[in-house]
Each structure stands twice: as C-alpha cells, then as structure tokens.
Amino acid sequence: MERAVETDARSRSPGVIRGRRDIIDEYAALYEEYPAARKRAVADTARKAGEQFLQAGERRAAIGEFWRAFRTRPTPARAVPLASALGGWRSYRASKHLSVRLP
C-alpha cells in the first residue's frame, strides 16, 4: 500500500478537505462495494481536517474532526491525535511521532 506524500501548500488548504469529501460523495456507489475503503477515506479526511483546524487555532472544531476519524475507524493511531488535540497544536505535533508507529 502506498501513501500519498503531501509536499505542497495545496495539501494544506481548506479546499483539499472539501475536495476529498466531494470525491467521497461522488463515488458513494463505488464505496458501497468497498466499505473499508470508504471508512479509511472518511477517517483520513477527518484527521486532515482536524489537523488544519488545530493549526488554525480552532480546537473545538479540530476535536470534532478527530472524533469523527476515531469513530469511523477506531484504532490506537486515531485515538492519539484525538487525545493530543486537547493540548493544542504543540501537543498534537509532538504526538505525531507516536501515532505514526501505531496500527
């Protein structure tokens, strides 16, 4: 499995989140055939949205997005960002090193 590497500023814009959610909606019929892929897409999009909100100082919105990611696909790697978001951006950034190593 390959993972996209987000290297440019476009990957950090709010439009990316809307675009990801639009794609999930647009391909809803296909995702019905592959529910695990849909859960992963929804959870990954919510995590990215949470990160953007947290970086922008919108902690409440960030926690909501991290909760959506965890609820959609509960794993330890999704629990860490949710818990660390309570401490703000710096806490979240520090926790990213831990969550990368979790399943």
N, C-alpha and C positions, 0 to 999 in steps of 0.2 A: 504494500500500500504506500503510495506516495502522498506527501503532504505539500500543499502549496506554500511557497515562501513569499511572504508579503514584504516587499522591499521598497515600494514607492509610497508617496504621500496619498495616492488614491486609495490604498488599502486602509488608510486611517480616516477617510472622510465618512460623514454620516450617510452619504448616498450609497456607500457599499452595503450597508445594512439593509436599506430599502431594496436595493437591487437583489440581494440574497433572498430576502423574504418574497419579493416578486417572483423570483425563479422557483422557489418552493411552491408558491401558489399556482404558477403557470404549469408546472409539471406535477400537479396533485394526482392526476390519474396514474402516471407512471410511478409515483412514490407509493401509491396504494399497493402496487405489486412488490415493492421493496420497503416495507415499513421500517426496518432497521436503518436503512439509508436515510429515510425521512427524519427519524429521530436524531440521527447524527447531524444532519444538516440543520435542523431546528436548534439543537443544543449548541452546535458550534457557532451559529449565527447569534444566538442569545449571549454566549460567552463573549464574543467580539463586541456586541453592543454594550454589554456590561463594562467591558474594559474602556470603551470610548466614553461612556457616561462617567465612569470613575475618574478618568484622566481629566475630564471637563469639570470635575468638582460636584457632580450630581450623584451623590452617594445613594440616595433613596432609589432613584431610577436604576442605578447600577446593581444594587442588591436585588431588585425585582428581576432584572435580566439574568443575573447569576442564579437566582432561584429557579427561573424558567429552565435554564440549562440543566440544572441538577434534577429538577422534577421530571424533565423529559427523558433524561438518560442518567440515572443516578449512579455515579462512580466516585471513588475517592478523588480522582483528578478533577471532578466538577465540584466536590464539596470544599476543597481547599480555597478556590477563588471566592466562593460564597462566604466562607468564614473570614477570609483575609480582607474582603471588601469592607467589613465593619471597621477596620482600622484605617481605611482610606487608601489613597494611591500608593504611598510608600510601602505600606504593609502588603498590598497586593503585589507590587513589583518584587518584593523580597520573596513572596510565596511562589512566584512563577518558577523558580528554580526547583522547588519541591514538587509541584504538581506535574512538571514535565516527566518526572520519574515514576509517577503513579499510573496504574491501569485505568 
